[in-house]
Amino acid sequence: MNNLNIKDLDHLGIVAGIIDEMGLVEIIDEEVGTHPQEKLSVGTIVKAMILNCLGCINAPLYLLSEFFKGKALEHLLGEGIKAEDLNDDKLGRSLDKVFGVGVKNRFTKIVLKAAAIFGIEQKSKHLDSTSMSVQGKYKERIEDEEDEQTKAIKIKFGYSRDKRPDLKQFMLNMICSGDGGHWCQLKPKCLLTKD
């Protein structure tokens, strides 16, 4: 009885199960590639970040290892994985790799696979946009960048529905299923002067 070790799973077990059922880790690893010396694949890192975001009290990415302390990490992410493995250097390299293969098309592929697995109707779609307010300083985008997939958006001040003209914003275009059940595509855009 002295060897009893209790770890939290909370609702993250359900989220991890859904991620596993839709094959998210495998899709990402197939697209990004894996290295035999990696302890954690990029897909596993993305899964960890999703669990963090849906963990009710999410931690900033640089504190991701702290978020997973005391949680049943091997059940959530895989055998032999420790919280210390989720360091900010590994997260940064993983995000760079995901960005390098293009996020938009991968997101759409993942969503369509999930819709097929979970039987979400695909008869109609609808397009909407919203503005997102952000804080902090952002570098100006390089205007002569040619690749639309990797071109940075311009974050700037503009009309704020939240009545926060002090915050910079960007637009987010979304294509959703007709019933509003899920997103099919997300695309950040530069803020327009009017909606």
C-alpha positions in Angstrom: 0.0 0.0 0.0 3.0 2.3 0.4 3.6 2.3 -3.3 0.3 4.0 -4.1 0.8 6.8 -6.7 -2.2 8.9 -7.6 -2.3 11.0 -10.7 -5.1 13.2 -12.2 -6.8 12.4 -15.5 -9.8 14.7 -15.2 -11.7 15.3 -18.5 -8.4 15.2 -20.4 -8.7 11.5 -20.7 -11.8 11.9 -22.9 -10.1 14.6 -25.0 -7.0 12.4 -25.4 -9.3 9.5 -26.5 -11.0 11.6 -29.1 -7.6 12.8 -30.4 -6.5 9.2 -30.6 -9.6 8.0 -32.3 -9.3 10.6 -35.1 -5.6 9.8 -35.6 -4.5 13.4 -35.1 -0.9 12.5 -33.9 -0.4 10.2 -36.9 -1.7 12.7 -39.4 0.6 15.4 -38.2 3.6 13.0 -37.9 3.0 11.8 -41.5 2.9 15.3 -42.8 5.8 16.7 -40.7 7.9 13.6 -40.5 9.6 12.0 -37.5 13.2 11.4 -36.5 14.2 8.1 -34.8 16.1 9.9 -32.0 13.0 12.0 -31.0 11.4 11.0 -27.7 8.3 13.0 -28.6 7.0 13.4 -32.1 5.6 16.7 -33.3 2.1 15.1 -33.3 2.4 14.2 -29.7 3.6 17.8 -28.9 0.5 19.2 -30.7 -1.7 16.8 -28.7 -0.1 18.0 -25.5 -0.8 21.6 -26.5 -4.5 20.8 -27.2 -4.8 19.1 -23.9 -3.3 22.2 -22.2 -5.8 24.5 -24.0 -8.7 22.4 -23.1 -7.6 21.8 -19.5 -9.9 24.5 -17.9 -6.8 26.2 -16.5 -4.4 26.4 -19.3 -0.7 27.3 -18.9 1.4 29.5 -21.2 3.4 27.2 -23.5 6.6 27.9 -21.6 5.0 26.4 -18.5 3.5 23.3 -20.3 5.7 20.9 -18.3 4.3 22.4 -15.1 0.7 22.0 -16.4 1.3 18.2 -16.8 2.9 17.6 -13.4 0.7 15.4 -11.3 -1.4 14.3 -14.3 -1.5 10.8 -15.7 0.9 11.8 -18.5 1.6 8.2 -19.8 -2.1 7.6 -20.2 -2.6 10.9 -22.0 0.4 11.1 -24.2 2.2 7.7 -24.2 4.5 5.4 -22.3 7.7 6.8 -20.9 6.8 10.5 -21.4 7.6 12.8 -18.5 6.4 16.4 -17.9 10.1 17.6 -18.2 10.1 16.3 -21.9 7.6 19.1 -22.7 10.1 21.9 -22.6 9.7 25.2 -24.4 12.6 24.4 -26.8 10.8 21.3 -28.1 7.5 23.1 -28.4 9.1 25.9 -30.4 10.8 23.5 -32.8 7.6 21.5 -33.2 5.6 24.7 -34.0 8.2 25.7 -36.5 7.9 22.3 -38.2 4.1 22.5 -38.4 4.3 26.0 -39.8 6.9 24.8 -42.3 4.5 22.3 -43.9 1.6 24.8 -43.9 -1.2 24.9 -41.3 -4.3 25.7 -43.3 -4.4 22.6 -45.5 -3.4 20.3 -42.6 -6.2 21.7 -40.5 -8.8 21.1 -43.2 -7.5 17.5 -43.7 -7.8 16.8 -40.0 -11.3 18.3 -39.7 -12.6 16.4 -42.7 -11.2 13.1 -41.3 -12.8 13.9 -37.9 -16.1 14.7 -39.5 -16.0 11.3 -41.4 -15.1 9.4 -38.2 -17.8 11.0 -36.0 -20.5 11.1 -38.7 -20.8 14.9 -38.9 -23.0 15.9 -41.9 -21.3 17.8 -44.7 -24.2 18.9 -46.9 -23.6 22.7 -46.5 -20.9 25.1 -45.3 -21.0 28.7 -44.2 -18.3 31.4 -44.1 -18.0 33.9 -41.3 -15.3 36.3 -40.0 -14.5 37.7 -36.7 -11.9 40.1 -35.3 -9.5 39.0 -32.6 -8.0 41.5 -30.2 -4.3 41.0 -29.1 -1.9 42.7 -26.8 1.8 43.3 -27.2 4.2 44.4 -29.9 4.3 42.7 -33.3 6.9 43.0 -36.1 5.7 44.5 -39.3 5.2 42.0 -42.1 7.6 41.9 -45.0 5.6 43.3 -47.9 7.7 41.6 -50.6 7.1 38.1 -49.2 5.7 36.0 -52.1 4.4 32.8 -50.5 0.8 33.5 -49.4 0.9 30.4 -47.1 3.7 31.9 -45.0 3.1 35.6 -45.4 2.6 37.2 -42.0 -0.6 39.1 -41.4 -0.6 42.8 -40.4 -1.8 43.3 -36.9 -3.1 46.9 -36.4 -5.6 49.1 -34.7 -9.1 49.3 -36.1 -12.8 49.3 -35.3 -13.4 47.2 -32.2 -16.8 45.6 -31.5 -15.4 44.9 -28.0 -15.1 48.6 -27.5 -11.3 48.2 -27.0 -9.8 50.6 -29.5 -6.6 50.4 -27.4 -5.9 46.8 -28.6 -4.5 45.7 -32.0 -6.6 43.2 -34.0 -6.6 40.8 -36.8 -9.4 39.0 -38.7 -10.1 35.3 -38.7 -12.1 33.8 -41.5 -13.9 30.6 -40.7 -15.7 28.0 -42.9 -18.0 26.0 -40.7 -20.3 23.1 -41.3 -23.9 24.1 -42.1 -25.1 23.0 -38.6 -22.3 25.0 -37.0 -20.9 21.8 -35.5 -17.3 22.2 -36.5 -14.8 24.4 -38.3 -13.6 23.2 -41.7 -11.1 25.9 -42.3 -9.6 28.9 -40.4 -7.6 31.6 -42.0 -6.1 34.7 -40.3 -6.3 37.9 -42.3 -5.2 41.5 -42.0 -7.7 43.7 -40.2 -10.1 45.5 -42.6 -11.0 49.1 -41.9 -14.7 48.1 -41.8 -16.6 44.9 -41.4 
